[in-house]
Amino acid sequence: MPRPEPYEAVVFRDFFEAGLHFPYKDFMGEVLQWFNLQIHHLTPNAFARLSVFAMALKISRCALSINTFARYHKTHLHKKVVKDK
C-alpha cells in the first residue's frame, strides 16, 4: 500500500488516460483545495472534465480560474454500498 509524504499524491494510470496532465498542477491543486478533495477522490471522468475545461479556456485565451470552474461545477459524493450475502 502506498504511503505518500504530505506533499505527494497517489495517482492511478487511468487518470492519465482520462486526461490528467501535470502542466495543470497548480489548477488541479486549487480545485482539490476549493472542493476539499484529495486526488484519489476523483474519477477518471473528473480528470476528463478538468482537461476539457482547461482546454476550452486556453482556446478562448482566458485565464484558467478556479472561480470560473467552481461557478459551473460542483462535487457529488457517491457512496459505495456493499450488500451482505
N, C-alpha and C positions, 0 to 999 in steps of 0.2 A: 504494500500500500504506500503510495507516495506521501511524503511528509514535507511539503514545501515550507520554505522560510517565509516570514511575514511579507516580504517584498516579491515573492514568487507565486505562481499560479499553476495549477494542473490544467493542461489543455489537451483535449481529445482530438485525434486526427480528423474526425468528421467535421470539426469546427472549421478546419482549413478548407475542406472540400465544399463547405457551405458558404465560404466567402470571407472568413477571418483573415485579415492581413495586418501585420504589425505597424504599417505606417499610420494606422488609425489608433495607435495605442493610447494617446492622450485622450482622444474622444471616447474610446472604449472605457477608460478609467473614469471619465466623467459620467458616462451612462451608468456604470456599476455603482458609483457613489450616489448619484441622483436617486436611483431606484432602490438603494440599499441592497444590492445584489453582490454575489461573487460569480466569477466567470463560469463555474460549473453549474450554476443555476440556469444558465441559458441553454436553449436548444439549438441545434444546427439551423433551424428556420429563423431563429432570432438573429444569428450572425448574417444570414442572407438578407434579412430586412435592414440590418445596420449597414451592410455594404451597399444595398440599393439606395438607401437614404444618403449615404456619404457620396456615392457616385452622382446622384441627382443634383446635389448641391454643388459638387465640383463642376459638373457640366454647365450649371446655371451661373457659375462664377460667384457663388455665395459662400460665405464663411461657414465652416462646419460648427454648428452651435448646439449645445445640449438643450438650451431653452427652446429652440425650434423643434428639436427632436421630441422633447417632453410635451410640447403642445399637441403633437399628433399621435403620440404613442403612450400606452400605459402597460403595466405588468399585470399578469394574472397568475395566481397560484394554482397549480394543478397537483392535487394530492393523489398519490398513487395508492389505490385501495387494494389490499391483498386479502382475498377471501379465504377463510379456513375451509379445508376439505372435509 
